Amino acid sequence: MTNTSSSAPLVFRQAAESGGDLTELVRLRDAAARWQAEQGIDQWKPGELGEEHFRARLREGEVWIATLGPSGPSAGAWELWWDDEPAWGAQPPVAGYVHRLMTDRRTAPPGTGRALLAEAERRIAAYGRELCRLDCLTANTRLRRYYEEAGYAVVGERAGKKGDGGRTYGVTLLEKRVGAG
């Protein structure tokens, strides 16, 4: 890991369609997918999501990028959704949903993933929602433990399907109270 800028503070900003953010989000996602594969984690695949995915997420929700300092390299990113019917079904508007939490293992200092998660939680609470929800593959026990250690509780499991006619997989649903309610 090449981590030369770890003393710079993390700066959070919403991603934009311009300025190279879409390309950077794809790079971060693919790098995270390659790392997962190297660790034997069967979750993401390189090349699975392109700029069109992140462009759609920018239009339907929020995508955030963390950099080391105001003009430093990317340290990570995440998507913030205001509903998630595919995983959670129809729900009252009481939660924000974190997806694709990813860090750049070359530049991100230790604890960056938790810092990104905490910033997402702050954003959800500021939006007036009381819960932060997320999910992970049931088979990914390492990620589930990571979220539980960050204060998330398992509240259910669901079956999912990868793409049209794709493989079936189990999803663990987790949530954490982040605001008044």
Backbone torsions as a table, in degrees:
resi	resn	phi	psi	omega
1	MET	NA	126.9	176.7
2	THR	-98.1	104.1	-174.7
3	ASN	-127.1	79.6	-176.0
4	THR	-91.2	-15.8	-175.0
5	SER	-111.3	26.0	-172.0
6	SER	-66.0	-16.3	179.5
7	SER	-82.6	-13.9	178.1
8	ALA	-72.2	140.1	178.9
9	PRO	-71.4	151.4	174.5
10	LEU	-74.1	134.3	176.6
11	VAL	-118.2	130.2	-176.7
12	PHE	-107.1	136.8	176.1
13	ARG	-149.3	152.5	175.6
14	GLN	-72.9	138.9	177.3
15	ALA	-71.1	158.4	179.3
16	ALA	-130.2	160.4	177.8
17	GLU	-70.3	-22.2	-178.4
18	SER	-104.5	175.5	174.1
19	GLY	76.8	14.3	177.0
20	GLY	86.1	2.8	-178.0
21	ASP	-63.1	-40.4	-178.5
22	LEU	-61.8	-44.3	178.4
23	THR	-62.3	-41.0	-179.9
24	GLU	-66.2	-40.1	178.3
25	LEU	-63.5	-41.4	177.1
26	VAL	-63.9	-42.0	179.3
27	ARG	-61.8	-46.2	178.7
28	LEU	-60.6	-44.7	-178.8
29	ARG	-63.6	-45.3	-179.7
30	ASP	-66.2	-39.2	177.3
31	ALA	-63.8	-42.1	177.6
32	ALA	-63.9	-39.5	179.0
33	ALA	-64.8	-40.9	178.1
34	ARG	-64.5	-41.9	178.4
35	TRP	-61.6	-44.2	178.8
36	GLN	-57.7	-45.7	-179.6
37	ALA	-61.3	-41.0	178.5
38	GLU	-63.4	-28.8	179.9
39	GLN	-88.2	-0.9	-178.0
40	GLY	78.7	19.2	179.6
41	ILE	-94.7	119.9	-178.7
42	ASP	-95.6	84.2	-179.2
43	GLN	-131.8	-70.1	-178.7
44	TRP	-103.2	155.7	176.9
45	LYS	-122.5	136.6	175.1
46	PRO	-58.2	142.0	178.4
47	GLY	80.3	-0.9	-175.9
48	GLU	-70.6	-35.5	-179.7
49	LEU	-124.4	131.0	179.7
50	GLY	-112.1	-169.0	-178.7
51	GLU	-58.3	-33.9	-179.3
52	GLU	-62.2	-35.6	176.8
53	HIS	-61.7	-51.6	-176.7
54	PHE	-68.7	-32.7	175.3
55	ARG	-61.4	-44.8	178.6
56	ALA	-63.7	-41.0	-179.9
57	ARG	-66.0	-35.9	177.0
58	LEU	-63.1	-34.0	-178.8
59	ARG	-80.9	-27.6	-174.7
60	GLU	-101.7	-14.2	-177.3
61	GLY	-159.1	-135.3	-179.5
62	GLU	-133.4	143.9	172.2
63	VAL	-128.7	130.9	-175.2
64	TRP	-117.9	143.1	176.3
65	ILE	-121.5	138.4	174.1
66	ALA	-109.6	133.3	176.6
67	THR	-120.8	160.0	175.1
68	LEU	-86.3	101.6	-174.1
69	GLY	77.6	172.4	-175.4
70	PRO	-66.9	-24.8	-178.7
71	SER	-129.7	17.6	-178.1
72	GLY	-83.9	-176.3	-179.7
73	PRO	-69.5	160.4	176.7
74	SER	-66.5	140.0	175.6
75	ALA	-110.5	-21.1	-179.7
76	GLY	171.8	-177.7	-178.9
77	ALA	-163.4	167.1	173.9
78	TRP	-159.8	160.8	174.0
79	GLU	-104.4	142.9	175.8
80	LEU	-123.9	117.9	-179.2
81	TRP	-108.3	152.7	178.2
82	TRP	-102.4	-2.3	167.1
83	ASP	-156.2	161.0	-178.6
84	ASP	-153.5	68.7	-179.1
85	GLU	-61.6	-36.9	-179.6
86	PRO	-56.9	-39.3	-179.0
87	ALA	-94.6	-37.9	-170.4
88	TRP	-107.8	-7.5	-175.6
89	GLY	74.1	-177.4	178.1
90	ALA	-67.5	128.7	-176.8
91	GLN	-134.2	151.8	170.9
92	PRO	-66.2	158.4	-176.4
93	PRO	-78.1	70.7	-178.4
94	VAL	-117.4	0.0	-172.9
95	ALA	-138.8	158.7	165.1
96	GLY	-112.9	151.6	-173.1
97	TYR	-122.0	120.5	-179.9
98	VAL	-91.7	130.6	176.8
99	HIS	-133.4	154.1	174.4
100	ARG	51.3	45.4	173.1
101	LEU	-66.2	119.8	-175.0
102	MET	-143.7	143.5	176.8
103	THR	-121.5	155.0	175.9
104	ASP	-91.9	107.8	-174.4
105	ARG	-66.8	-14.2	177.6
106	ARG	-80.7	-30.7	-171.9
107	THR	-120.9	-25.1	-173.3
108	ALA	-71.7	128.4	175.9
109	PRO	-70.9	162.3	176.9
110	PRO	-55.3	140.0	179.1
111	GLY	89.5	0.9	-177.8
112	THR	-62.9	-41.2	179.8
113	GLY	-57.8	-45.1	178.3
114	ARG	-65.1	-37.8	179.0
115	ALA	-65.3	-40.2	177.1
116	LEU	-63.9	-43.8	179.5
117	LEU	-63.0	-43.1	178.8
118	ALA	-63.4	-38.5	178.1
119	GLU	-66.5	-40.3	176.5
120	ALA	-61.5	-42.5	178.3
121	GLU	-61.2	-42.9	177.9
122	ARG	-62.0	-41.8	179.9
123	ARG	-63.0	-43.5	-179.9
124	ILE	-62.9	-46.4	178.9
125	ALA	-62.5	-41.0	179.2
126	ALA	-64.8	-28.4	178.4
127	TYR	-76.7	-9.1	178.2
128	GLY	93.6	13.4	178.6
129	ARG	-98.5	148.4	-174.5
130	GLU	-96.1	-16.3	-175.6
131	LEU	-126.2	142.3	168.1
132	CYS	-105.6	125.6	-179.6
133	ARG	-120.0	149.9	174.9
134	LEU	-155.4	172.5	178.7
135	ASP	-143.6	162.4	174.4
136	CYS	-150.8	160.9	177.1
137	LEU	-60.4	135.0	-179.7
138	THR	-58.5	-34.1	-179.5
139	ALA	-71.2	-15.2	-178.7
140	ASN	-89.8	75.4	-176.6
141	THR	-65.1	-29.9	178.9
142	ARG	-63.7	-44.7	179.8
143	LEU	-69.6	-40.3	177.8
144	ARG	-58.8	-44.4	178.9
145	ARG	-63.2	-39.7	177.7
146	TYR	-58.0	-47.5	179.9
147	TYR	-67.3	-40.0	178.3
148	GLU	-63.5	-39.1	177.7
149	GLU	-67.6	-21.1	176.7
150	ALA	-88.9	7.5	175.1
151	GLY	98.5	8.7	179.8
152	TYR	-87.9	144.2	178.3
153	ALA	-112.3	139.9	175.1
154	VAL	-71.9	128.3	-179.5
155	VAL	-120.9	-0.1	177.5
156	GLY	167.7	175.0	174.9
157	GLU	-136.6	153.9	-179.1
158	ARG	-144.8	153.2	172.2
159	ALA	-90.3	141.3	177.3
160	GLY	-128.3	167.9	178.9
161	LYS	-131.9	130.9	-178.0
162	LYS	-85.3	106.4	176.9
163	GLY	67.3	-179.0	177.8
164	ASP	-72.4	116.9	178.1
165	GLY	72.0	13.1	-177.9
166	GLY	-80.3	-172.2	-176.8
167	ARG	-71.1	151.0	176.5
168	THR	-90.8	144.1	179.8
169	TYR	-147.5	160.1	176.8
170	GLY	-95.0	143.4	179.5
171	VAL	-123.1	130.3	174.8
172	THR	-95.0	130.1	-179.8
173	LEU	-100.1	130.7	-178.9
174	LEU	-131.1	151.9	177.5
175	GLU	-148.5	160.5	179.4
176	LYS	-144.5	136.4	176.5
177	ARG	-74.4	129.0	-178.2
178	VAL	-127.0	-9.9	-178.1
179	GLY	-143.7	175.4	178.0
180	ALA	-68.7	150.5	178.1
181	GLY	173.4	NA	NA
